[in-house]
Amino acid sequence: FFTYGSVRGAAGNSRPYRDNAKAVRIVLQESERVLAVFQGHSHQNDLKEILGIHYCTFVAMVEGAGLDNNGYSVVKLYANGSIEIDGFCKQKDYRWPKPNDKADPLIGE
């Protein structure tokens, strides 16, 4: 699930967040089909898990002048449900759960 504003909401102490963040999280949880939520806006550059869903907040693509202030990622989704985020510049790397060596990426590479 991709969103500009954070739906992690107050439960993750993330500001700014959507006014309906809790309602959105309930819909995502009840679907039982969401592995992760990728969000921005707050530029926190972190990963939190709430009730089995990983909420990844990306760093800003540009926070100032020069390459050192940039951030971007390559996200890989694997058939076994694993996800890898390879971060560049200011963006951190994240992996959950760690894929086995034979996992085939659905997207990426």
C-alpha positions as a Markdown table, in Angstrom:
| # | Residue | x | y | z |
|---|---|---|---|---|
| 1 | Phe | 0.0 | 0.0 | 0.0 |
| 2 | Phe | 1.5 | 3.4 | -1.0 |
| 3 | Thr | 0.4 | 6.7 | 0.5 |
| 4 | Tyr | 1.8 | 10.2 | 0.6 |
| 5 | Gly | 0.6 | 11.0 | 4.2 |
| 6 | Ser | 1.4 | 8.7 | 7.1 |
| 7 | Val | -1.3 | 6.3 | 8.1 |
| 8 | Arg | 0.8 | 5.1 | 11.0 |
| 9 | Gly | -0.8 | 7.9 | 13.0 |
| 10 | Ala | -0.5 | 8.5 | 16.7 |
| 11 | Ala | 0.0 | 4.8 | 17.4 |
| 12 | Gly | 3.5 | 5.2 | 15.8 |
| 13 | Asn | 4.0 | 8.7 | 17.1 |
| 14 | Ser | 4.3 | 9.8 | 13.5 |
| 15 | Arg | 3.4 | 13.4 | 12.6 |
| 16 | Pro | 2.0 | 14.7 | 10.3 |
| 17 | Tyr | -0.5 | 11.9 | 9.8 |
| 18 | Arg | -3.8 | 11.5 | 8.1 |
| 19 | Asp | -6.9 | 12.5 | 10.2 |
| 20 | Asn | -8.3 | 9.1 | 9.4 |
| 21 | Ala | -5.1 | 7.1 | 10.0 |
| 22 | Lys | -6.7 | 4.7 | 12.5 |
| 23 | Ala | -9.7 | 3.9 | 10.3 |
| 24 | Val | -7.3 | 3.3 | 7.3 |
| 25 | Arg | -5.2 | 1.0 | 9.4 |
| 26 | Ile | -8.3 | -1.0 | 10.4 |
| 27 | Val | -9.2 | -1.5 | 6.8 |
| 28 | Leu | -5.7 | -2.6 | 5.9 |
| 29 | Gln | -5.5 | -5.0 | 8.9 |
| 30 | Glu | -9.0 | -6.5 | 8.2 |
| 31 | Ser | -8.1 | -7.1 | 4.5 |
| 32 | Glu | -5.4 | -9.6 | 5.6 |
| 33 | Arg | -3.7 | -8.9 | 2.3 |
| 34 | Val | -1.3 | -6.0 | 3.2 |
| 35 | Leu | 2.3 | -6.8 | 3.8 |
| 36 | Ala | 3.6 | -3.3 | 4.1 |
| 37 | Val | 2.7 | 0.4 | 3.9 |
| 38 | Phe | 5.1 | 2.7 | 2.1 |
| 39 | Gln | 4.6 | 6.4 | 3.1 |
| 40 | Gly | 6.3 | 9.7 | 3.1 |
| 41 | His | 5.6 | 13.3 | 4.0 |
| 42 | Ser | 7.1 | 13.2 | 7.5 |
| 43 | His | 10.5 | 12.1 | 6.1 |
| 44 | Gln | 11.2 | 10.0 | 9.2 |
| 45 | Asn | 13.2 | 7.3 | 7.5 |
| 46 | Asp | 12.0 | 4.5 | 9.7 |
| 47 | Leu | 10.2 | 1.2 | 9.9 |
| 48 | Lys | 7.6 | 0.2 | 12.5 |
| 49 | Glu | 5.3 | -2.8 | 12.8 |
| 50 | Ile | 1.8 | -2.4 | 13.9 |
| 51 | Leu | -0.3 | -5.6 | 14.3 |
| 52 | Gly | 1.6 | -7.5 | 11.6 |
| 53 | Ile | 1.9 | -4.7 | 9.0 |
| 54 | His | 5.2 | -3.0 | 8.4 |
| 55 | Tyr | 5.0 | 0.8 | 8.0 |
| 56 | Cys | 8.0 | 2.2 | 6.2 |
| 57 | Thr | 8.4 | 6.0 | 6.2 |
| 58 | Phe | 10.8 | 7.1 | 3.5 |
| 59 | Val | 13.3 | 9.9 | 3.8 |
| 60 | Ala | 12.7 | 12.9 | 1.5 |
| 61 | Met | 14.0 | 12.6 | -2.0 |
| 62 | Val | 15.5 | 16.1 | -1.6 |
| 63 | Glu | 16.1 | 17.9 | 1.7 |
| 64 | Gly | 18.6 | 20.4 | 0.4 |
| 65 | Ala | 21.4 | 21.1 | -2.1 |
| 66 | Gly | 23.8 | 18.4 | -3.3 |
| 67 | Leu | 23.7 | 14.6 | -3.5 |
| 68 | Asp | 24.3 | 14.2 | 0.2 |
| 69 | Asn | 20.8 | 15.5 | 0.9 |
| 70 | Asn | 19.0 | 13.1 | -1.5 |
| 71 | Gly | 17.4 | 9.8 | -0.7 |
| 72 | Tyr | 15.8 | 7.1 | -2.8 |
| 73 | Ser | 15.1 | 3.4 | -2.7 |
| 74 | Val | 14.7 | 0.3 | -4.8 |
| 75 | Val | 12.0 | -1.9 | -3.3 |
| 76 | Lys | 12.0 | -5.7 | -4.1 |
| 77 | Leu | 9.0 | -7.8 | -3.4 |
| 78 | Tyr | 9.5 | -11.6 | -3.3 |
| 79 | Ala | 7.1 | -14.4 | -3.9 |
| 80 | Asn | 7.6 | -15.7 | -0.4 |
| 81 | Gly | 6.3 | -12.4 | 1.1 |
| 82 | Ser | 9.7 | -11.0 | 1.9 |
| 83 | Ile | 10.5 | -7.4 | 1.1 |
| 84 | Glu | 13.9 | -5.7 | 0.7 |
| 85 | Ile | 14.5 | -1.9 | 0.5 |
| 86 | Asp | 17.9 | -0.9 | -0.7 |
| 87 | Gly | 18.3 | 2.7 | 0.3 |
| 88 | Phe | 20.7 | 5.2 | -1.3 |
| 89 | Cys | 22.2 | 8.4 | 0.0 |
| 90 | Lys | 20.2 | 9.2 | 3.2 |
| 91 | Gln | 17.6 | 6.4 | 2.9 |
| 92 | Lys | 18.2 | 3.4 | 5.1 |
| 93 | Asp | 18.1 | -0.2 | 4.0 |
| 94 | Tyr | 15.3 | -2.5 | 5.4 |
| 95 | Arg | 14.6 | -6.2 | 5.1 |
| 96 | Trp | 11.7 | -8.2 | 6.5 |
| 97 | Pro | 11.5 | -11.1 | 6.8 |
| 98 | Lys | 14.9 | -12.0 | 5.3 |
| 99 | Pro | 14.3 | -13.8 | 2.0 |
| 100 | Asn | 16.0 | -17.1 | 1.3 |
| 101 | Asp | 18.7 | -17.4 | -1.4 |
| 102 | Lys | 16.2 | -19.0 | -3.9 |
| 103 | Ala | 13.5 | -16.3 | -3.6 |
| 104 | Asp | 12.5 | -14.9 | -6.9 |
| 105 | Pro | 11.7 | -11.2 | -7.0 |
| 106 | Leu | 8.3 | -10.2 | -8.3 |
| 107 | Ile | 9.4 | -6.7 | -8.8 |
| 108 | Gly | 12.9 | -5.3 | -9.1 |
| 109 | Glu | 16.3 | -6.5 | -10.3 |
